[in-house]
């Protein structure tokens, strides 16, 4: 993919949702304006769906599962459809990266990285579709017992605005590989690449009705989807508050759910760590996507003998960071919308009012459009472990530093929030690496590193308030299916 990007991508386009293989508007005809976070200007629109639109999408998915060819298609053929989708994403990568970047505000290089990860999801699940097997179970004399993995049926997927393409791919790949049909409701702030990929899915040979996309506000379309009685399973990525509401809606129909609900992820830096290797990783883990990442390394815990060195190195890096429009391809782009910009700004102001030391602050590029939703990165030191900055998910480019005294203190601090999604451990001591990785309460723990380029093969999910269920890797295929036991009495 090239480096040039034009602001004219999707200019003035009225996007349509995809229901039963056809582009359709909302039945009401109402639409939602799509504004670029870089300048606040409207450049496209999407349908504002309601309960009636949700109903027709769910019924299309239900019919496709019950009566269509998808459920009876051999697993290898489903995998080939996903492989063709991978190839189409690769072929249209330039367009998708540009669309994702403009829609979300992330720098264009991050949009390209998201395309690469998206491709890998469809490639991985295309190859995995025929690799999930059942078991035979030793049982009573005269009986044979076996298990099958079967699809849930119709899966509702409610996806967020921070990584629309990637999170769509990890849900769609696993759900379709197992033979489910889907109704996807992307966040109203970032729906465009989801709609485009639904078009590509039809081109890849995925039958009409198997992969439906509705757009609209969460309080209307999202609520109706999670509560629909014909939905068999619900998957959601977003805030704990919304996740609770979705679980309550699904519980009325006794439906299963997968919930990925954010984090307050710690990185633990011991004095014997390779500090020079750690610093750029610590910075990138909080500024990637403007800090709007569930797994962002938002807390850095540093052993006291190394604290001043780490704080000084991070402050030097933070002071040089620059925020600007997506197509300037700077360190970070704008935040997704004015509410998120103001929320992050509120955390920064409250921390300063509380007397928490501000060690460094980046800048906003002087030529950044005035209408953009910018927040310069901020680094705070000696943060009180009970402060809001230490406990709540900021979801912005704000990093907090905490000193600790010993290994037990480090683990206590790492586990001191309601979240448990990801953690990092930096030390050369091999025994300590194992001890701390096991004691930290997180779904993923990285040792002497953080993140893994999407980590498509690595099971992902949280403990505590970070949710439950697992996505990515083969674990996601288990979440997207159910075990059936069959017992033969043959005498």
C-alpha positions in Angstrom: 0.0 0.0 0.0 1.2 3.5 -0.8 1.7 6.4 1.5 -0.5 9.0 -0.2 -3.9 9.6 1.3 -6.7 11.8 0.0 -9.2 13.6 2.2 -11.8 12.9 -0.5 -12.3 9.2 0.4 -16.0 8.4 0.6 -16.8 12.1 0.3 -20.6 12.6 0.3 -21.4 8.9 0.1 -24.7 7.7 1.5 -23.8 4.2 2.8 -26.4 1.5 3.0 -26.7 -1.4 5.4 -26.6 -5.0 4.1 -29.6 -7.2 4.9 -30.2 -10.5 3.2 -27.5 -9.7 0.6 -29.0 -6.4 -0.5 -28.0 -2.8 0.3 -31.0 -1.2 2.0 -31.8 2.0 3.9 -33.6 2.2 7.2 -37.3 1.7 6.9 -37.8 5.1 8.4 -35.5 6.8 5.9 -33.6 8.5 8.8 -29.9 8.8 8.6 -26.9 9.6 10.8 -24.2 12.0 9.7 -20.6 10.7 9.7 -18.0 13.3 10.7 -14.3 13.0 10.4 -12.6 13.3 13.9 -9.7 15.2 12.2 -11.8 18.3 11.4 -15.3 17.6 12.7 -16.8 17.9 9.2 -19.5 15.6 7.9 -18.4 13.6 4.9 -20.9 10.7 4.6 -24.0 9.2 6.2 -25.4 5.9 7.4 -28.9 4.5 8.0 -30.4 5.1 11.4 -32.0 1.7 12.0 -34.7 0.9 14.5 -36.5 -2.1 15.9 -38.2 -3.0 12.6 -34.9 -3.0 10.7 -33.3 -5.2 13.3 -36.2 -7.6 13.0 -35.9 -8.0 9.3 -32.1 -8.5 9.6 -32.5 -11.1 12.3 -35.2 -12.9 10.3 -32.9 -13.0 7.3 -30.1 -14.5 9.3 -32.6 -17.0 10.9 -33.8 -18.1 7.5 -30.3 -18.4 6.1 -29.3 -20.6 9.1 -32.4 -22.8 9.1 -33.2 -23.0 5.4 -30.2 -21.8 3.5 -27.0 -23.7 2.3 -24.6 -22.3 4.9 -25.5 -24.6 7.8 -25.2 -27.7 5.5 -22.1 -26.5 3.7 -19.0 -28.6 4.5 -16.6 -26.9 6.9 -13.9 -26.8 4.3 -16.2 -24.9 1.9 -17.0 -22.3 4.6 -13.2 -22.0 5.1 -12.7 -21.3 1.4 -15.3 -18.5 1.6 -13.3 -16.9 4.4 -10.1 -17.4 2.5 -11.6 -15.6 -0.5 -12.7 -12.8 1.9 -9.1 -12.5 3.1 -7.9 -12.2 -0.5 -10.5 -9.5 -1.2 -9.5 -7.5 1.9 -5.9 -7.7 0.7 -6.9 -6.6 -2.8 -8.9 -3.6 -1.4 -6.5 -2.8 1.4 -5.6 0.7 0.3 -9.3 1.7 0.2 -10.1 0.0 3.5 -7.1 1.6 5.3 -8.1 5.1 4.0 -11.7 4.6 5.0 -10.8 3.3 8.5 -8.4 6.2 9.0 -10.8 8.9 8.0 -13.8 7.4 9.9 -11.9 6.8 13.2 -9.2 9.5 13.1 -6.3 7.0 13.5 -3.1 7.8 11.6 -3.0 6.2 8.2 -0.2 3.8 9.1 -2.4 2.4 11.9 -5.2 2.0 9.4 -2.8 0.0 7.3 -1.8 -2.1 10.3 -5.4 -2.8 11.0 -5.9 -4.0 7.4 -3.0 -6.4 7.9 -4.5 -7.8 11.1 -7.9 -8.0 9.5 -6.6 -10.1 6.6 -4.9 -12.4 9.0 -8.1 -13.1 10.9 -9.9 -14.2 7.8 -6.9 -16.2 6.7 -6.6 -17.9 10.1 -10.2 -18.8 10.5 -10.5 -19.8 6.8 -7.8 -22.4 7.6 -9.3 -23.4 11.0 -12.9 -24.0 9.8 -12.4 -27.8 9.3 -9.9 -28.3 12.2 -12.4 -28.4 15.1 -13.2 -32.0 16.1 -15.4 -33.8 18.6 -14.4 -36.6 20.9 -15.4 -40.2 21.7 -15.9 -40.8 25.4 -15.3 -44.2 27.2 -18.7 -45.2 28.6 -20.7 -48.2 29.6 -20.5 -51.6 27.9 -22.8 -51.7 24.9 -22.7 -47.9 24.4 -20.7 -45.5 22.2 -20.7 -41.8 23.3 -19.4 -39.0 21.2 -19.5 -35.2 21.1 -19.9 -32.8 18.2 -19.3 -29.0 18.0 -22.3 -27.3 16.6 -23.0 -23.6 15.8 -25.2 -21.6 18.1 -27.4 -20.4 15.2 -27.9 -16.7 14.7 -25.2 -14.6 16.4 -25.6 -10.9 17.3 -22.3 -9.0 17.2 -22.2 -5.5 18.6 -18.8 -4.0 17.8 -17.0 -0.8 19.0 -15.6 2.2 17.3 -11.9 1.9 18.2 -10.9 -1.0 16.0 -13.9 -1.6 13.7 -12.2 -3.7 11.1 -10.1 -5.9 13.4 -12.8 -6.6 16.0 -15.3 -7.3 13.2 -12.9 -9.8 11.7 -12.2 -11.7 14.9 -16.0 -12.1 15.4 -17.0 -12.8 11.8 -14.1 -15.2 11.2 -14.8 -17.4 14.2 -18.6 -17.2 13.9 -18.8 -18.1 10.2 -16.1 -20.7 10.5 -18.3 -22.6 12.9 -21.4 -22.3 10.6 -23.3 -19.5 12.4 -25.1 -16.7 10.7 -24.6 -13.1 11.8 -26.3 -9.8 12.4 -23.6 -7.2 13.1 -24.3 -3.8 14.6 -21.2 -1.6 14.5 -20.8 1.6 16.6 -22.5 4.6 15.0 -19.2 6.5 15.2 -17.4 4.0 13.0 -19.5 1.8 10.7 -18.0 2.4 7.3 -15.4 -0.4 6.9 -17.9 -2.9 8.4 -20.4 -2.0 5.6 -17.7 -2.3 3.0 -16.5 -5.7 4.2 -20.0 -7.0 4.2 -20.1 -6.1 0.5 -16.8 -8.0 0.0 -18.2 -11.0 1.9 -20.9 -11.3 -0.8 -18.3 -11.1 -3.5 -16.4 -13.9 -1.7 -19.4 -16.2 -2.0 -20.8 -16.0 1.5 -24.6 -16.5 0.8 -27.1 -13.8 1.2 -28.5 -13.6 4.8 -25.4 -15.1 6.4 -23.6 -11.8 7.1 -26.0 -8.9 7.7 -25.0 -5.4 8.9 -27.4 -2.9 10.5 -26.4 0.6 11.5 -27.9 3.0 14.0 -27.7 4.2 17.6 -27.0 1.7 20.4 -30.2 2.8 22.3 -32.3 1.8 19.4 -30.7 -0.8 17.1 -28.3 -2.2 19.6 -30.9 -2.7 22.3 -33.4 -4.3 19.9 -30.7 -6.7 18.6 -29.5 -7.9 22.0 -33.0 -8.6 23.1 -34.4 -10.2 20.0 -35.9 -13.6 20.7 -34.5 -15.2 17.5 -30.9 -14.4 18.5 -29.1 -17.5 19.8 -25.8 -15.9 21.0 -24.5 -12.4 21.6 -21.0 -11.0 21.5 -20.1 -7.5 22.6 -17.0 -5.4 22.9 -17.3 -2.0 24.7 -17.9 -0.5 28.1 -18.8 -2.4 31.2 -22.0 -0.3 31.7 -23.3 -1.1 28.2 -22.1 -4.7 28.6 -24.3 -5.1 31.7 -27.3 -3.8 29.8 -26.7 -6.2 26.9 -26.3 -9.2 29.2 -29.5 -8.3 31.0 -31.3 -8.1 27.7 -29.9 -11.4 26.5 -30.7 -13.1 29.8 -34.5 -12.5 29.2 -34.1 -15.1 26.4 -31.5 -17.2 28.3 -28.9 -16.6 25.6 -25.2 -17.0 26.0 -22.8 -14.1 25.7 -19.1 -13.2 25.1 -18.2 -9.9 26.8 -14.9 -7.9 26.3 -15.3 -4.9 28.5 -12.1 -3.0 28.7 -9.1 -2.8 31.0 -6.7 -0.9 33.2 -3.7 -2.9 32.2 -0.5 -2.7 34.2 3.1 -3.0 32.9 5.5 -4.0 35.8 9.0 -2.8 35.3 11.6 -4.4 37.7 15.0 -2.7 38.3 16.8 -5.5 36.5 14.8 -5.0 33.3 16.3 -3.8 30.0 15.0 -0.3 30.4 16.1 0.9 27.0 14.1 -1.9 25.3 11.1 -1.3 27.5 10.7 2.5 27.0 9.5 2.6 23.4 7.1 -0.3 24.1 5.7 1.4 27.2 5.0 4.6 25.1 3.5 2.8 22.2 1.2 0.7 24.4 -0.6 3.8 25.5 -0.5 6.1 22.5 -1.5 3.5 19.9 -4.9 4.6 18.5 -4.8 7.6 20.8 -5.0 5.4 23.9 -8.5 4.2 22.7 -7.5 0.6 23.2 -9.1 -1.9 25.6 -5.7 -3.5 26.2 -3.8 -0.2 26.5 -0.9 -0.3 28.9 -2.2 2.6 30.9 -0.4 1.9 34.2 3.4 1.6 34.5 4.5 0.1 37.8 8.3 0.7 38.4 10.5 -0.8 41.1 11.8 2.1 43.2 15.6 1.9 42.3 14.6 2.3 38.6 11.7 4.7 39.1 13.5 8.0 38.4 15.3 6.6 35.3 12.1 5.3 33.8 10.2 8.4 34.6 12.8 10.7 33.0 13.0 8.5 29.9 9.2 8.4 29.5 8.9 12.2 30.1 11.4 12.9 27.4 9.4 10.7 24.9 6.1 12.2 25.9 7.3 15.7 25.6 8.1 15.0 22.0 4.8 13.4 21.0 2.6 15.3 18.5 -1.1 14.8 17.8 -2.6 15.8 14.5 -5.0 14.8 11.7 -5.2 11.2 10.5 -3.6 11.9 7.1 -0.6 13.8 8.7 0.4 10.4 10.1 1.8 11.8 13.3 2.3 10.0 16.7 -1.5 10.0 17.4 -4.6 11.2 15.7 -7.7 12.8 17.2 -10.1 11.0 19.6 -13.3 9.6 18.1 -15.8 12.3 19.0 -16.2 15.5 21.1 -17.5 13.6 24.1 -14.5 11.3 24.3 -12.1 14.3 23.9 -13.9 16.1 26.7 -13.9 13.0 28.9 -10.2 12.5 28.6 -9.6 16.1 29.2 -11.7 15.9 32.3 -9.4 13.1 33.7 -6.3 15.2 33.0 -7.8 18.3 34.6 -9.0 16.4 37.7 -5.6 14.8 38.2 -3.9 18.2 38.0 -6.4 19.7 40.4 -5.7 16.8 42.8 -2.0 17.7 42.8 -0.8 14.6 40.9 2.5 15.5 39.2 2.2 16.1 35.5 5.7 14.9 34.3 5.3 15.7 30.6 2.7 16.7 28.0 2.9 16.3 24.2 1.5 18.9 21.8 -1.1 19.2 19.1 0.3 20.1 15.7 -0.1 23.9 15.1 -1.7 23.2 11.7 -4.3 20.7 13.0 -7.8 21.6 12.0 -9.6 23.6 14.7 -12.7 21.4 14.5 -10.8 18.2 15.3 -11.1 16.3 18.5 -7.5 16.4 19.8 -6.0 15.7 23.2 -2.2 15.9 23.6 -0.7 12.9 25.4 -0.1 13.3 29.2 2.3 11.5 31.6 1.6 11.6 35.3 3.9 10.4 38.1 3.6 9.1 41.6 -0.1 8.5 41.1 -2.2 7.6 44.2 -3.3 4.0 43.6 -6.8 5.0 44.8 -7.1 8.0 42.4 -9.6 7.9 39.5 -6.6 8.1 37.2 -5.4 4.8 38.7 -8.8 3.0 38.8 -10.9 4.1 35.9 -10.4 3.4 32.2 -9.5 6.8 30.7 -9.5 5.5 27.1 -7.1 8.2 25.9 -3.3 8.9 25.7 -2.8 9.3 29.4 -0.1 7.3 31.2 0.2 6.9 35.0 3.4 5.9 36.9 3.5 4.1 40.2 6.6 3.1 42.3 6.6 -0.2 44.1 9.0 -1.7 46.7 9.1 -5.5 46.0 7.5 -8.3 44.0 4.6 -8.7 46.4 3.9 -4.9 46.2 4.0 -5.0 42.4 1.5 -7.8 42.2 -0.8 -6.1 44.8 -0.8 -2.9 42.7 -1.2 -4.7 39.4 -4.3 -6.5 40.8 -5.7 -3.5 42.6 -8.3 -2.4 40.0 -11.6 -4.0 39.0 -10.2 -4.9 35.6 -8.1 -7.8 34.4 -7.5 -7.8 30.7 -3.7 -7.6 29.8 -0.5 -7.2 31.8 3.2 -6.8 31.0 6.2 -8.0 33.1 9.7 -6.6 32.5 12.5 -8.5 34.2 15.6 -10.6 33.3 14.9 -12.9 36.2 13.4 -16.1 34.7 11.9 -17.4 38.0 10.3 -14.0 38.7 8.9 -13.9 35.2 7.0 -17.1 35.9 5.9 -16.2 39.4 4.6 -12.8 38.5 2.9 -13.9 35.3 1.0 -16.5 37.2 0.0 -14.2 40.1 -1.2 -11.2 38.0 -4.9 -11.5 37.3 -5.2 -10.9 33.6 -6.3 -12.8 30.5 -3.0 -12.1 28.7 0.4 -11.5 30.2 3.4 -10.5 28.1 6.9 -10.9 29.4 9.5 -8.4 28.2 7.1 -7.2 25.5 3.6 -6.0 25.1 1.1 -6.9 22.5 1.7 -9.1 19.5 0.6 -7.4 16.3 -3.0 -8.3 16.7 -2.2 -11.7 18.3 -4.7 -13.5 16.0 -3.7 -16.9 17.3 -3.7 -15.9 21.0 -6.8 -16.4 23.1 -8.0 -13.0 24.3 -10.4 -12.0 27.1 -10.5 -10.8 30.7 -11.2 -11.5 34.3 -13.3 -9.4 36.7 -14.8 -6.3 35.1 -13.0 -6.9 31.9 -15.6 -9.5 30.9 -15.8 -13.2 30.2 -15.5 -15.6 27.3 -12.5 -15.7 24.9 -11.9 -14.4 21.4 -9.1 -15.0 18.9 -7.3 -18.3 18.3 -9.1 -21.6 18.5 -10.7 -20.6 21.8 -13.0 -18.3 19.9 -14.3 -21.3 17.8 -15.3 -23.0 21.1 -17.2 -19.8 22.2 -18.9 -19.7 18.8 -20.2 -23.2 19.1 -21.9 -25.6 21.6 -21.1 -29.2 22.5 -23.6 -31.8 21.6 -23.3 -35.3 23.2 -24.7 -38.3 21.3 -25.0 -41.7 23.0 -25.6 -44.9 21.0 -27.0 -48.0 22.7 -26.0 -50.8 20.4 -26.0 -53.7 22.9 
